[in-house]
């Protein structure tokens, strides 16, 4: 059993976890959809045990909601959820990038992550790689850990936003401007560009997603 990148997962549970996560993040399993253990086990040709463990892990990362009455369901992205994710990102990501630039971090991984594919799956993966590469050199392991913990929820929010309005071309141009500024060593300017980039997307989600919190 290989994942979508052609690598062998460490265990059967890891395979199931990555398979369900990918299906959620890229729309094969829809927001609010029930996740029935027997159905998932049959589709992945595994027993219910690794499915149950994978769903618990996905609930911990915020992609799945567990209810004693409804069981497991795919998390629905609404304005409140998006606002919570972007609140943390806006507080931490620009500062992490500012520190990374000040420390003269290597941004080659961010450059390699710049992507122009029309495939939503690859585009979302590239987007995640790009943003992580910006803050990975900040020098604060706890800050990196917290931002990494938001990866899956941020990807879910991004996919929902792109589903409403395909704005990735403008965002890719913003990515390039942020990266050039960071590579040139302008820490404050790079942080400001990243903050604007995140805020613009967050503001659009607040307008377009249901249950707007103002």
GINOR-V78793 format. One record per residue. N is the residue number from 1. RES is the residue in three letters. SS is DSSP state (h for helix, s for strand, l for the rest). PSI is psi in whole degrees, -180 to 180 (* if undefined). Layout:
{{N | RES | SS | PSI} {N | RES | SS | PSI}}
This chain:
{{1 | UNK | l | 119} {2 | UNK | s | 151} {3 | UNK | l | -178} {4 | UNK | l | -18} {5 | UNK | l | 1} {6 | UNK | l | 13} {7 | UNK | l | 151} {8 | UNK | s | 121} {9 | UNK | l | 156} {10 | UNK | l | -28} {11 | UNK | l | 170} {12 | UNK | h | -39} {13 | UNK | h | -40} {14 | UNK | h | -42} {15 | UNK | h | -47} {16 | UNK | h | -44} {17 | UNK | h | -50} {18 | UNK | h | -35} {19 | UNK | h | -46} {20 | UNK | h | -41} {21 | UNK | h | -48} {22 | UNK | h | -42} {23 | UNK | h | -34} {24 | UNK | h | -50} {25 | UNK | h | -27} {26 | UNK | l | 24} {27 | UNK | l | 2} {28 | UNK | l | -35} {29 | UNK | l | 120} {30 | UNK | l | 153} {31 | UNK | l | 132} {32 | UNK | l | -9} {33 | UNK | l | 138} {34 | UNK | s | 139} {35 | UNK | l | 95} {36 | UNK | l | 121} {37 | UNK | h | -45} {38 | UNK | h | -39} {39 | UNK | h | -44} {40 | UNK | h | -41} {41 | UNK | h | -42} {42 | UNK | h | -41} {43 | UNK | h | -28} {44 | UNK | h | -1} {45 | UNK | l | 47} {46 | UNK | l | 174} {47 | UNK | l | 173} {48 | UNK | h | -22} {49 | UNK | h | -52} {50 | UNK | h | -28} {51 | UNK | h | -45} {52 | UNK | h | -44} {53 | UNK | h | -39} {54 | UNK | h | -41} {55 | UNK | h | -37} {56 | UNK | h | -43} {57 | UNK | h | -42} {58 | UNK | h | -31} {59 | UNK | h | -38} {60 | UNK | h | -31} {61 | UNK | h | -4} {62 | UNK | l | 6} {63 | UNK | l | -21} {64 | UNK | s | 144} {65 | UNK | s | 128} {66 | UNK | s | 129} {67 | UNK | s | 138} {68 | UNK | l | -17} {69 | UNK | l | -41} {70 | UNK | l | -11} {71 | UNK | s | -150} {72 | UNK | s | 137} {73 | UNK | s | 156} {74 | UNK | s | 135} {75 | UNK | l | 137} {76 | UNK | l | 132} {77 | UNK | l | 117} {78 | UNK | l | 178} {79 | UNK | h | -36} {80 | UNK | h | -44} {81 | UNK | h | -46} {82 | UNK | h | -41} {83 | UNK | h | -38} {84 | UNK | h | -45} {85 | UNK | h | -47} {86 | UNK | h | -23} {87 | UNK | h | -47} {88 | UNK | h | -43} {89 | UNK | h | -43} {90 | UNK | h | -32} {91 | UNK | h | -36} {92 | UNK | h | -40} {93 | UNK | h | -47} {94 | UNK | h | -40} {95 | UNK | h | -40} {96 | UNK | h | -41} {97 | UNK | h | -42} {98 | UNK | h | -44} {99 | UNK | h | -39} {100 | UNK | h | -42} {101 | UNK | h | -44} {102 | UNK | h | -31} {103 | UNK | l | 4} {104 | UNK | l | 48} {105 | UNK | l | 159} {106 | UNK | l | 122} {107 | UNK | l | 22} {108 | UNK | h | -34} {109 | UNK | h | -37} {110 | UNK | h | -40} {111 | UNK | h | -40} {112 | UNK | h | -21} {113 | UNK | h | -13} {114 | UNK | l | 129} {115 | UNK | l | 143} {116 | UNK | l | 20} {117 | UNK | l | 152} {118 | UNK | l | -6} {119 | UNK | l | 120} {120 | UNK | h | -39} {121 | UNK | h | -52} {122 | UNK | h | -37} {123 | UNK | h | -43} {124 | UNK | h | -40} {125 | UNK | h | -43} {126 | UNK | h | -39} {127 | UNK | h | -44} {128 | UNK | h | -44} {129 | UNK | h | -42} {130 | UNK | h | -51} {131 | UNK | h | -39} {132 | UNK | h | -38} {133 | UNK | h | -26} {134 | UNK | h | -39} {135 | UNK | h | -8} {136 | UNK | l | -26} {137 | UNK | l | 21} {138 | UNK | l | -20} {139 | UNK | l | 3} {140 | UNK | l | 101} {141 | UNK | h | -35} {142 | UNK | h | -41} {143 | UNK | h | -43} {144 | UNK | h | -43} {145 | UNK | h | -43} {146 | UNK | h | -45} {147 | UNK | h | -38} {148 | UNK | h | -36} {149 | UNK | h | -20} {150 | UNK | l | -7} {151 | UNK | h | -52} {152 | UNK | h | -44} {153 | UNK | h | -39} {154 | UNK | h | -40} {155 | UNK | h | -38} {156 | UNK | h | -42} {157 | UNK | h | -43} {158 | UNK | h | -45} {159 | UNK | h | -39} {160 | UNK | h | -42} {161 | UNK | h | -44} {162 | UNK | h | -29} {163 | UNK | h | -31} {164 | UNK | h | -44} {165 | UNK | l | 117} {166 | UNK | l | 85} {167 | UNK | l | 16} {168 | UNK | h | -26} {169 | UNK | h | -44} {170 | UNK | h | -39} {171 | UNK | h | -33} {172 | UNK | h | -39} {173 | UNK | h | -39} {174 | UNK | h | -40} {175 | UNK | h | -46} {176 | UNK | h | -40} {177 | UNK | h | -41} {178 | UNK | h | -46} {179 | UNK | h | -45} {180 | UNK | h | -44} {181 | UNK | h | -41} {182 | UNK | h | -44} {183 | UNK | h | -28} {184 | UNK | l | -5} {185 | UNK | l | 16} {186 | UNK | l | 87} {187 | UNK | h | -52} {188 | UNK | h | -42} {189 | UNK | h | -41} {190 | UNK | h | -43} {191 | UNK | h | -41} {192 | UNK | h | -41} {193 | UNK | h | -41} {194 | UNK | h | -41} {195 | UNK | h | -43} {196 | UNK | h | -41} {197 | UNK | h | -48} {198 | UNK | h | -41} {199 | UNK | h | -39} {200 | UNK | h | -44} {201 | UNK | h | -42} {202 | UNK | h | -41} {203 | UNK | h | -39} {204 | UNK | h | -41} {205 | UNK | h | -39} {206 | UNK | h | -31} {207 | UNK | h | -34} {208 | UNK | h | -27} {209 | UNK | l | 156} {210 | UNK | l | 168} {211 | UNK | l | 53} {212 | UNK | l | 132} {213 | UNK | l | 120} {214 | UNK | l | *}}
